[in-house]
Amino acid sequence: YRKILKSNPNCLSEDFYDQNIPEKDMFLYWSPKTADFYEVQSIVEFLRRKYPQAIHVAGGTHIDYNQEECVKVFDAIIVGPGERTMLQIIDNHIGGYLKQVYQDEWKHVHYKDFTFARRDFLPRETIVTDLFEKYGHPDSTCVLFSRGCPYRCSFCVYNTPNTLQVRQDVEAEINYLKNEYGISAINLKDEVCIGHSVKIYTPFLESVGNCGIMWRGQTIVGVPESLLDLAKESGCVELVLGVESVVQNVLDSINKRQTVKQCEETIEYLSKIGIKSRANIIFGLPNEPEDIVDKTIEFIERNKLDYVSVSGLCPVPGSDMYANPSKYGIRVIDKNWDRHAHLMFRYGDDEDHGLPFHFEKGFKQEEIINNMEGFSWKHQKFNALSVPEYSAGFTWIKNADNQEILNGPFPKY
Ligand code: SF4
């Protein structure tokens, strides 16, 4: 819906929704992120006025941790995994006895027990997109081959289930996408697309490799080199790494179970075997030193990272940081979801900085914003071309001398 809103700024007008959808068949499933919640709520309210008999069901981590608020907005909510409960909801609705809350347990619902979703009912243009513009514009799409994460980073909520559940039918799904849609590149949306287990990820990567496709994804640092080699052989062109911070003390305080040295080693190895690396960096984490900007720039330049994504800390419901803010020196977290920003990849010049919290001591909000702006500006000034892309709302433009420079929303450091 955000995409729809962006391309159709007036989409909440009667005209936009004036399509002939049979109301009795309208069964809408929502999975709002915390920062989107009020926006989703307003769309649901609009649709209720237009289609009073439509059923609205929601699930996802924001729902899991805000059930009381969510049952007031949706007809039914799903807590935990939705594969089985969604079917139950449809049955119950048809039978006329829909409940408000449906709950299932992660330990009873394994991702590998379900096959991939067919996309036949979706318009082709929503499936085939241009996600690999730096790699020759092959027809591409997004996939999700696994879910869960075994880690417990204190700011994160994407670790349910707390194990990696990898599907077995990835080859079948890729071949389906190739044959039906001519897809030749895939963007893995898995939280951790390659885990540490050689036993699990060797057959997984071999399956991907059998399909002769280009791919990229997000993973953790410290993955065995043999798996990274296999990733390269299987068509991987780019891996995103959750570096988060270049200061060990900060990593330790957010329970990020990795060392700065491991980050450097992984980046170096990826470069050696020809996979581009992108580092996700968060500013505003607890215990950042005064010179966090300089340290971050020094790290990026020393390790010759290919890409960097910058975001500000946003403690979301479900994370340990949200549940126990004082453990992290946080005095208060704003419960107004409109003050929350998207943690990764969505931070642009159309979105506020977020940072919906205040530390007891240490950096103030303005200082964190300054650090984010300063990082972008300083790095642009001293070595713009070594980092060809930011996703923090920055774009490449040509300056008066016809040189490419980064243009960001914050050039005032
Ligand atoms: S930040 Fe990444 S590694 Fe940490 S818990 Fe979340 S998904 Fe797992």
Residues whose N, C-alpha, C, O or C-beta is under 5 A from the ligand:
A	BS01	SF4	C149 Y151 R152 C153 C156 Y158 N159 E191 G242
